[in-house]
């Protein structure tokens, strides 16, 4: 376990030192792994805006994953995008891994690490590597989850520098079927550049989560609170475990 923790620290430092935070599928990740469980997922977002170049943006992320061990799960995803300036096309293939070295509830704060590698399927678009520190704390029936993100472009037309981001969710556990809450996402931009509030992509809004049978759902409406953000985004994330 000591060797694993040392390796986890090394991976984190490497990702942070090399790692454009983006929230193309508006999903907050929890530091949880279900060993031996396979799953298929679909994350759908539609964004509208009064600016024509940002209106009618539609992102579809489809993938499959597996809990390899009690502390590691891995998944493969593909992203299809459409916008006012781009026809529907496959834009990214993604390999994501969640690493959770401690059992949920073992310490005061649950923590984990998320690593994602994005391979562009378009010649003019850069690739991306992203890391997230996953934090979660339950207080009674309130569950609070935060993701701290760092990412870095590489390949064609890359944007030099390291981008940072932050996302937060607080939800209330009514029952397994219904958990209302609120989510907030912020892309702070590059670490070496002091962007003002309106140049940062910030959205906030109500969400509801839960599961029935083997299906988990995560739906919500997010509203832009900065000029760079879309006016409104509707999201629906579905996951089927088997």
Residue pairs with C-beta under 8 A, 6 or more apart in sequence:
1 101
4 71
4 101
5 101
8 99
8 101
8 113
11 99
11 113
11 115
12 113
12 131
12 133
15 115
15 129
15 131
15 150
16 131
16 150
18 129
18 152
18 162
19 129
19 130
19 131
19 150
19 151
19 152
19 162
20 128
20 130
20 151
20 152
20 153
20 159
20 162
20 163
20 190
21 130
21 149
21 150
21 151
21 163
21 164
21 165
21 187
21 188
22 128
22 130
22 151
22 163
22 165
22 187
23 165
23 167
23 185
23 187
23 201
23 203
24 45
24 59
24 61
24 79
24 81
25 43
25 45
25 59
25 61
25 79
25 235
25 237
26 43
26 45
26 183
26 185
26 203
26 220
26 222
26 233
26 235
26 237
27 43
27 218
27 237
28 145
28 147
28 167
28 168
28 169
28 183
29 98
29 114
29 132
29 134
29 145
29 147
30 110
30 112
30 134
30 136
30 145
31 98
31 100
31 104
31 110
31 111
31 112
31 134
31 135
31 136
32 98
32 100
32 104
32 110
32 112
32 136
33 67
33 69
33 70
33 71
33 72
33 73
33 98
33 100
33 112
34 67
34 73
34 241
35 67
35 68
35 69
35 70
36 67
37 66
37 67
37 241
37 242
38 64
38 65
38 66
38 67
38 241
38 242
39 64
39 65
39 66
39 75
39 239
39 240
39 241
39 242
40 62
40 63
40 64
40 239
40 240
40 242
41 61
41 62
41 63
41 64
41 65
41 75
41 77
41 237
41 238
41 239
41 240
42 60
42 61
42 62
42 237
42 238
43 59
43 60
43 61
43 62
43 235
43 236
43 237
43 238
44 58
44 59
44 60
44 61
44 235
44 236
44 237
45 57
45 58
45 59
45 233
45 234
45 235
45 236
46 56
46 57
46 58
46 233
46 234
47 54
47 55
47 56
47 57
47 58
47 230
47 231
47 232
47 233
47 234
48 55
48 56
48 230
48 231
48 232
48 233
49 55
49 57
49 224
49 230
49 231
49 232
50 231
52 84
53 84
53 85
54 83
54 84
54 230
55 84
56 82
56 83
56 84
57 81
57 82
57 83
57 84
57 230
58 81
58 82
58 83
58 88
59 79
59 80
59 81
60 79
60 80
60 81
61 77
61 78
61 79
61 80
61 94
62 77
62 78
62 80
63 75
63 76
63 77
63 78
63 94
63 96
64 75
64 76
65 73
65 74
65 75
65 76
65 96
66 73
66 74
66 75
67 73
68 74
70 100
70 103
71 99
71 100
71 101
72 97
72 98
72 99
72 100
73 97
73 98
74 95
74 96
74 97
74 98
75 94
75 95
75 96
75 97
76 93
76 94
76 95
76 96
77 92
77 93
77 94
77 95
77 96
78 90
78 92
78 93
78 94
79 90
79 91
79 92
79 93
79 94
80 88
80 89
80 90
80 91
81 88
81 89
81 91
82 88
82 89
89 121
89 122
90 121
91 120
91 121
91 122
91 125
92 118
92 119
92 120
92 121
93 118
93 119
93 121
94 116
94 117
94 118
94 119
95 116
95 117
95 119
96 114
96 115
96 116
96 117
97 114
97 115
97 116
98 112
98 113
98 114
98 134
99 112
99 113
99 114
99 115
100 110
100 111
100 112
100 113
100 134
101 112
102 110
102 111
104 110
104 136
108 137
109 135
109 136
109 137
110 134
110 135
110 136
110 137
111 133
111 134
111 135
111 136
112 134
113 131
113 132
113 133
113 134
114 130
114 131
114 132
114 134
114 147
115 129
115 130
115 131
115 132
116 128
116 129
116 130
116 131
116 132
117 127
117 128
117 129
118 127
118 128
118 129
118 130
119 127
120 126
120 127
120 128
120 155
120 156
123 156
124 156
124 157
125 156
125 157
126 153
126 154
126 155
126 156
126 157
126 158
126 159
127 153
127 154
127 155
127 158
128 151
128 152
128 153
128 154
129 151
129 152
129 154
130 149
130 150
130 151
130 152
131 149
131 150
131 151
132 147
132 148
132 149
132 150
133 147
133 148
134 145
134 146
134 147
135 145
135 146
135 147
135 148
136 143
136 144
136 145
136 146
137 143
137 144
138 144
141 172
141 173
141 174
142 170
142 171
142 172
142 173
143 169
143 170
143 171
143 172
143 173
143 179
143 181
144 168
144 169
144 170
145 168
145 169
145 170
146 166
146 167
146 168
146 169
147 165
147 166
147 167
147 168
148 164
148 165
148 166
149 163
149 164
149 165
149 166
149 167
150 162
150 163
150 164
150 165
151 162
151 163
151 165
152 161
152 162
152 163
153 159
153 160
159 190
161 190
161 191
161 192
161 193
162 190
162 191
162 192
163 187
163 188
163 189
163 190
163 191
164 187
164 188
164 189
164 190
164 191
165 185
165 186
165 187
165 188
166 185
166 186
166 188
167 183
167 184
167 185
167 186
168 183
168 184
169 181
169 182
169 183
169 184
169 207
170 181
170 182
171 179
171 180
171 181
171 182
171 207
171 209
172 179
172 180
172 181
173 179
174 180
175 210
176 210
176 211
177 210
177 211
177 212
178 208
178 210
179 208
179 209
179 210
180 206
180 207
180 208
181 206
181 207
181 208
181 209
182 204
182 205
182 206
182 207
183 204
183 205
183 207
183 220
183 222
184 202
184 203
184 204
185 201
185 202
185 203
185 204
185 222
186 200
186 201
186 202
187 200
187 201
187 202
188 195
188 200
189 195
189 199
189 200
197 226
198 226
198 227
198 228
199 226
199 227
199 228
200 226
200 228
201 226
201 228
201 229
202 224
202 225
202 226
202 228
202 229
203 222
203 223
203 224
203 225
203 229
203 230
203 233
204 222
204 223
204 225
205 220
205 221
205 222
205 223
205 233
206 220
206 221
207 218
207 219
207 220
207 235
208 218
208 219
208 220
209 216
209 217
209 218
209 219
210 216
210 217
211 217
214 240
214 241
214 242
215 238
215 239
215 240
216 238
216 239
216 240
216 241
217 236
217 237
217 238
217 239
218 235
218 236
218 237
218 238
219 235
219 236
219 237
220 234
220 235
221 232
221 233
221 234
221 235
222 232
222 233
222 234
222 235
223 231
223 232
223 233
224 230
224 231
224 232
224 233
